[in-house]
Amino acid sequence: MKVEIFSLSIPFITHPPSDWENQWDVQLYVKLSDEESYGWGESLIAGSGIIGAYSSIIRELIKPLIEEKYNIRSPFEFEEVFEKIMFSAGNCGIVTGAISAVEMAMWGLKARKMKIPLYELFGGKIKDYVKVYGSFPRFSKIDDLIKAVEFTVNKGFDFIKLHQPPSTTLEAVKAVRERFKEIKIAVDLNSPFDLSEAKNFADKIAKYEVEWIEEPLWPPNDYFALEKLTKVSPVPIAAGENEYTLYGFRKLLESGVSYIQPDVAKIGGISKFLKVLDLASSYGVKVAPHDRPDSSIVSLIYTLNLALTRNEIKIVEYPISDLPKDLFNEPTFEKGYVRPPENIEINNSILNKYSYINRIRVLHFSDLNDKLIKYG
């Protein structure tokens, strides 16, 4: 098999422009091909855009091994072999993100070789459309946030998630709820609070009838504190976009969260994602997959095809940004539901139009907004 790596910067355009316009334009794609066909995959470049860390793992280790040495026969085998090869480097974050892109591409390649849709490869669809919510970047001005919500609602979304600074989230939710009484609202906090602060926040925001509070605690893997919070919070708690192991997801499920949020482009790919779905099913917990809501849809199309096949997946994160119509075959969106393409098609001939722009990208998550404002 041949492995090709593409470092890209796809513009992140919202109406009005967001605070993260220059932070979410970083993408890493992998194209896997043999004599007969090909498949595309994607790593979520987390850690403020350190794309070289991900691409070097693929270029220096995965690519030479699967091109020259290992005859990997299935995505499940690939995920297991390379997690074992790299376990001493830490099987989370950058390692599993790099694995994700190649593993994902193996599924796309396999579906094309078999001439079947991705959803058939995942077990066959049980529904035709997937419920999605519009996931927002951060807006420094409440007026801009309201304009963005109005724009998004007019597109057909009836469920949104906000990423406002923790210090102004209550004000933002209040302003949105007063203007848009019928839409569903979730909030993503990106781990700012200790247990006492999180309890206080949950009590205050409950009156606005939010669907969930996402990652309220620092550190996010403090399962003991999380269990205490889920027992007293009047609002459902969601977490999991920063989990990478089955053990970690099991601890999350045992903590009492209402939603877990695995990301297929972070945890090692579809093989691991399917195991997490089975685990969630055994606990009776709902799954709301994370997918970074930038202007890339490679991992999103895989996630949506998975959602067509599983009842555990209740809703999927979806971008409110403009998608590049010249690059992808887009999902069909209507009134908060999506029908995804059956596989990934990318227009290779214009990839150079989206060549990677090298710069520091620091997301002003959590309580770092003031400390890191100079990198905006």
C-alpha positions as CSV (number, residue, x, y, z in Angstrom):
1,M,0.0,0.0,0.0
2,K,1.0,3.6,-0.7
3,V,0.7,6.3,2.0
4,E,0.4,10.0,1.1
5,I,0.3,12.8,3.6
6,F,-1.3,16.2,3.1
7,S,-0.8,19.1,5.5
8,L,-3.6,21.6,4.9
9,S,-5.1,24.9,6.0
10,I,-8.8,25.0,5.1
11,P,-10.2,28.5,5.9
12,F,-12.6,28.6,8.9
13,I,-15.2,31.1,7.9
14,T,-18.3,31.9,10.0
15,H,-20.8,34.7,9.9
16,P,-19.7,36.9,11.6
17,P,-16.0,35.9,11.9
18,S,-15.1,34.1,15.2
19,D,-12.2,34.4,17.6
20,W,-10.9,31.1,16.3
21,E,-10.8,32.0,12.7
22,N,-7.0,31.5,12.6
23,Q,-6.8,28.6,15.0
24,W,-9.0,26.0,13.3
25,D,-7.4,26.1,9.8
26,V,-5.1,23.2,10.4
27,Q,-5.8,19.7,8.8
28,L,-3.8,16.5,8.3
29,Y,-5.1,14.1,5.6
30,V,-3.8,10.7,4.6
31,K,-4.5,8.9,1.3
32,L,-4.0,5.2,1.3
33,S,-4.0,3.4,-2.0
34,D,-3.1,0.1,-3.7
35,E,-3.2,-1.0,-7.3
36,E,-7.0,-1.1,-7.3
37,S,-8.4,1.7,-5.1
38,Y,-7.9,4.3,-2.4
39,G,-9.2,5.7,0.9
40,W,-8.9,9.0,2.8
41,G,-8.4,9.5,6.5
42,E,-7.9,12.5,8.9
43,S,-6.1,13.2,12.2
44,L,-7.6,15.8,14.5
45,I,-4.6,18.1,15.1
46,A,-5.1,19.0,18.7
47,G,-2.6,20.7,21.0
48,S,-2.9,24.0,19.3
49,G,-2.0,22.9,15.8
50,I,1.3,21.0,16.3
51,I,0.8,19.3,12.9
52,G,4.5,18.2,12.6
53,A,4.2,15.9,15.6
54,Y,1.4,13.9,14.0
55,S,2.8,13.9,10.5
56,S,6.2,12.8,11.6
57,I,4.8,9.7,13.2
58,I,3.1,8.8,10.0
59,R,6.0,9.7,7.7
60,E,8.8,8.2,9.9
61,L,7.2,5.1,11.3
62,I,3.8,4.1,9.9
63,K,4.4,4.8,6.2
64,P,7.7,2.8,5.9
65,L,6.4,-0.1,7.9
66,I,3.2,-0.6,6.0
67,E,4.7,0.2,2.6
68,E,7.8,-2.0,3.1
69,K,7.5,-4.4,6.0
70,Y,4.0,-5.3,7.4
71,N,1.2,-6.8,5.3
72,I,-1.6,-5.4,7.4
73,R,-4.9,-7.2,6.4
74,S,-7.5,-5.2,8.3
75,P,-8.1,-1.9,10.1
76,F,-8.5,-3.8,13.4
77,E,-5.1,-5.4,12.9
78,F,-3.5,-2.1,12.0
79,E,-4.9,-0.3,15.1
80,E,-3.7,-3.1,17.5
81,V,-0.3,-3.5,15.9
82,F,0.6,0.1,15.9
83,E,-0.6,0.8,19.4
84,K,1.6,-2.0,20.5
85,I,4.6,-0.7,18.5
86,M,4.2,2.8,20.0
87,F,2.8,2.0,23.5
88,S,6.0,3.3,25.2
89,A,5.4,6.7,23.5
90,G,2.0,6.9,25.2
91,N,-1.1,5.6,23.5
92,C,-3.1,8.8,23.6
93,G,-3.2,12.1,21.8
94,I,-0.6,12.5,19.1
95,V,0.1,8.7,18.8
96,T,-3.6,7.6,18.5
97,G,-4.4,10.7,16.4
98,A,-1.7,9.6,13.8
99,I,-3.0,6.1,13.9
100,S,-6.6,7.4,13.4
101,A,-5.9,8.9,10.0
102,V,-4.3,5.8,8.4
103,E,-6.8,3.4,10.1
104,M,-9.7,5.5,8.8
105,A,-8.3,5.5,5.3
106,M,-8.1,1.7,5.4
107,W,-11.9,1.5,5.9
108,G,-12.4,3.9,3.0
109,L,-10.1,1.8,0.8
110,K,-11.9,-1.4,1.9
111,A,-15.3,0.0,1.1
112,R,-14.2,1.1,-2.3
113,K,-12.6,-2.3,-3.1
114,M,-15.9,-4.0,-2.1
115,K,-18.0,-1.4,-4.0
116,I,-20.2,-0.8,-1.0
117,P,-21.1,2.3,1.1
118,L,-19.2,2.9,4.4
119,Y,-22.3,2.2,6.4
120,E,-22.6,-1.3,4.9
121,L,-19.0,-2.0,6.0
122,F,-20.0,-0.8,9.5
123,G,-22.9,-3.3,9.7
124,G,-25.7,-1.7,7.6
125,K,-27.8,1.4,8.2
126,I,-30.9,1.4,10.5
127,K,-31.8,5.0,9.6
128,D,-31.5,7.3,6.6
129,Y,-30.6,10.6,8.4
130,V,-28.5,11.6,11.4
131,K,-29.5,14.2,13.9
132,V,-26.8,16.9,14.2
133,Y,-26.2,20.0,16.3
134,G,-24.4,23.2,15.2
135,S,-21.2,23.5,17.2
136,F,-20.0,27.1,17.7
137,P,-16.5,28.5,18.0
138,R,-15.9,31.4,20.4
139,F,-17.1,34.9,19.9
140,S,-15.7,37.7,22.1
141,K,-18.8,39.9,21.6
142,I,-22.3,38.7,22.7
143,D,-23.7,40.7,19.8
144,D,-21.6,38.6,17.3
145,L,-22.7,35.4,19.0
146,I,-26.4,36.4,18.6
147,K,-25.8,37.1,14.9
148,A,-24.1,33.8,14.5
149,V,-26.9,32.0,16.2
150,E,-29.5,33.7,14.0
151,F,-27.5,32.8,10.9
152,T,-27.3,29.2,12.1
153,V,-31.0,28.9,13.0
154,N,-31.9,30.3,9.6
155,K,-29.8,27.5,8.0
156,G,-32.1,25.0,9.8
157,F,-30.4,24.0,13.1
158,D,-32.6,23.6,16.1
159,F,-29.8,22.5,18.5
160,I,-26.5,24.4,19.1
161,K,-23.5,24.2,21.4
162,L,-21.6,27.2,22.7
163,H,-17.9,27.5,23.4
164,Q,-17.9,30.8,25.2
165,P,-15.3,31.7,28.0
166,P,-16.4,30.2,31.3
167,S,-16.6,33.7,32.9
168,T,-19.2,34.8,30.3
169,T,-21.0,31.6,29.5
170,L,-24.0,32.3,31.8
171,E,-24.4,35.7,30.2
172,A,-24.2,34.3,26.7
173,V,-26.7,31.5,27.4
174,K,-29.1,34.0,28.9
175,A,-28.8,36.2,25.9
176,V,-29.3,33.3,23.5
177,R,-32.2,31.8,25.4
178,E,-34.1,35.2,25.6
179,R,-33.8,35.6,21.9
180,F,-34.2,32.0,20.7
181,K,-36.6,30.3,23.1
182,E,-37.3,27.1,21.1
183,I,-33.8,25.9,20.2
184,K,-31.8,23.4,22.3
185,I,-28.6,24.6,23.8
186,A,-25.5,22.8,25.2
187,V,-22.4,24.3,26.6
188,D,-18.8,23.2,26.2
189,L,-16.5,24.6,29.0
190,N,-13.2,22.9,28.1
191,S,-12.3,22.0,31.7
192,P,-12.1,25.2,33.7
193,F,-13.5,24.4,37.1
194,D,-12.8,22.6,40.3
195,L,-15.6,20.6,41.8
196,S,-17.1,23.4,43.9
197,E,-17.0,25.8,41.0
198,A,-18.6,23.3,38.7
199,K,-21.4,22.6,41.2
200,N,-22.1,26.3,41.5
201,F,-22.1,26.8,37.7
202,A,-24.5,23.8,37.1
203,D,-26.9,25.2,39.7
204,K,-26.9,28.7,38.0
205,I,-27.2,27.5,34.4
206,A,-30.0,25.0,35.0
207,K,-32.7,27.6,34.7
208,Y,-31.9,28.0,31.1
209,E,-32.7,24.4,30.3
210,V,-29.4,23.4,28.7
211,E,-29.1,19.9,27.3
212,W,-25.7,19.2,28.8
213,I,-22.5,20.8,30.3
214,E,-19.4,19.4,28.6
215,E,-16.1,18.9,30.3
216,P,-16.7,21.2,33.3
217,L,-13.8,19.9,35.5
218,W,-10.1,20.3,35.5
219,P,-8.4,18.0,35.1
220,P,-10.8,16.3,32.7
221,N,-9.9,12.8,33.8
222,D,-10.6,13.3,37.5
223,Y,-13.2,10.6,37.5
224,F,-13.6,10.7,41.3
225,A,-14.6,14.4,41.2
226,L,-16.7,13.8,38.0
227,E,-18.7,11.1,39.8
228,K,-19.4,13.5,42.7
229,L,-20.6,16.2,40.2
230,T,-22.9,13.9,38.2
231,K,-24.7,12.9,41.4
232,V,-25.7,16.5,42.3
233,S,-25.8,18.4,39.0
234,P,-29.3,19.4,37.8
235,V,-27.9,19.4,34.3
236,P,-26.6,16.3,32.4
237,I,-22.8,16.1,32.1
238,A,-21.0,15.1,28.9
239,A,-17.3,14.2,28.4
240,G,-15.0,12.0,26.4
241,E,-13.4,14.0,23.6
242,N,-10.1,13.8,25.5
243,E,-10.3,10.1,26.3
244,Y,-8.2,7.7,24.3
245,T,-8.4,4.2,26.0
246,L,-11.1,1.8,26.7
247,Y,-10.2,1.9,30.3
248,G,-10.6,5.7,30.4
249,F,-14.0,5.4,28.7
250,R,-15.1,2.8,31.2
251,K,-14.1,5.1,34.0
252,L,-16.2,7.8,32.4
253,L,-19.2,5.6,32.1
254,E,-18.9,4.5,35.7
255,S,-18.7,8.2,36.8
256,G,-22.3,8.7,35.8
257,V,-22.0,11.0,32.8
258,S,-25.1,11.2,30.6
259,Y,-23.2,11.4,27.3
260,I,-19.8,10.1,26.1
261,Q,-18.1,11.8,23.2
262,P,-15.4,9.8,21.5
263,D,-13.7,11.3,18.4
264,V,-12.8,8.9,15.6
265,A,-9.9,11.1,14.5
266,K,-8.3,11.1,18.0
267,I,-8.7,7.7,19.6
268,G,-7.1,5.5,17.0
269,G,-9.8,5.3,14.4
270,I,-13.0,3.4,13.7
271,S,-11.9,0.1,15.2
272,K,-11.5,1.7,18.7
273,F,-14.6,3.8,18.1
274,L,-16.7,0.6,17.6
275,K,-15.3,-0.8,20.8
276,V,-16.3,2.3,22.7
277,L,-19.8,2.1,21.2
278,D,-20.2,-1.5,22.5
279,L,-19.0,-0.4,25.9
280,A,-21.4,2.5,26.0
281,S,-24.2,0.2,25.0
282,S,-23.4,-2.2,27.9
283,Y,-23.8,0.8,30.3
284,G,-26.9,2.2,28.6
285,V,-25.2,5.6,28.1
286,K,-25.9,7.8,25.1
287,V,-23.1,8.7,22.6
288,A,-22.8,12.1,21.1
289,P,-19.5,11.9,19.1
290,H,-17.1,14.7,19.1
291,D,-15.9,16.0,15.7
292,R,-14.0,19.3,15.7
293,P,-16.4,21.7,13.9
294,D,-13.9,23.2,11.5
295,S,-14.4,23.3,7.8
296,S,-13.1,19.8,7.2
297,I,-15.5,16.8,6.8
298,V,-13.3,13.7,6.3
299,S,-13.6,12.3,9.9
300,L,-17.2,13.7,10.0
301,I,-18.4,11.6,7.1
302,Y,-17.0,8.5,8.8
303,T,-18.7,9.5,12.0
304,L,-22.0,10.1,10.3
305,N,-21.9,6.8,8.4
306,L,-21.3,5.1,11.8
307,A,-24.2,6.9,13.2
308,L,-26.5,5.5,10.5
309,T,-25.7,2.1,11.8
310,R,-26.0,2.5,15.6
311,N,-28.7,3.4,18.0
312,E,-26.2,4.4,20.7
313,I,-25.3,7.5,18.7
314,K,-28.0,10.1,19.4
315,I,-26.6,13.2,17.8
316,V,-23.4,14.3,16.1
317,E,-21.4,17.5,16.3
318,Y,-21.5,19.5,13.1
319,P,-19.8,22.7,11.7
320,I,-21.6,26.0,11.3
321,S,-18.7,27.3,9.1
322,D,-18.7,27.5,5.3
323,L,-17.5,24.2,3.8
324,P,-15.3,24.4,0.7
325,K,-17.6,23.1,-2.1
326,D,-14.7,22.7,-4.5
327,L,-12.9,20.2,-2.3
328,F,-15.5,17.8,-0.9
329,N,-18.6,15.9,-1.7
330,E,-20.8,17.5,1.1
331,P,-23.4,15.9,3.3
332,T,-27.0,16.7,2.6
333,F,-28.3,18.9,5.4
334,E,-32.0,19.7,6.1
335,K,-33.7,20.9,9.3
336,G,-31.1,19.6,11.7
337,Y,-30.6,16.2,10.0
338,V,-27.9,15.0,7.7
339,R,-27.6,12.3,5.0
340,P,-23.8,11.7,4.6
341,P,-22.0,10.7,1.4
342,E,-21.3,7.0,1.2
343,N,-17.5,7.5,1.1
344,I,-15.0,10.3,1.0
345,E,-14.3,12.1,-2.3
346,I,-11.6,14.8,-2.3
347,N,-10.6,16.9,-5.3
348,N,-6.9,16.2,-5.4
349,S,-6.3,18.7,-8.2
350,I,-6.9,21.7,-5.9
351,L,-5.3,20.5,-2.6
352,N,-2.5,22.9,-3.2
353,K,-5.1,25.7,-3.0
354,Y,-5.3,24.8,0.7
355,S,-1.6,24.4,1.4
356,Y,-0.7,24.5,5.1
357,I,0.0,27.9,6.7
358,N,2.7,27.7,9.4
359,R,1.9,29.8,12.4
360,I,1.3,29.5,16.2
361,R,-2.2,28.4,16.9
362,V,-3.4,28.7,20.5
363,L,-7.0,28.1,21.4
364,H,-8.1,30.3,24.3
365,F,-9.7,27.4,26.1
366,S,-10.8,27.3,29.7
367,D,-9.2,30.0,31.9
368,L,-6.4,30.8,29.5
369,N,-8.2,33.5,27.6
370,D,-6.5,36.4,29.2
371,K,-3.1,34.7,29.6
372,L,-2.8,33.9,25.9
373,I,-4.6,36.8,24.3
374,K,-1.4,37.9,22.5
375,Y,-1.5,34.8,20.4
376,G,-5.0,35.6,19.0
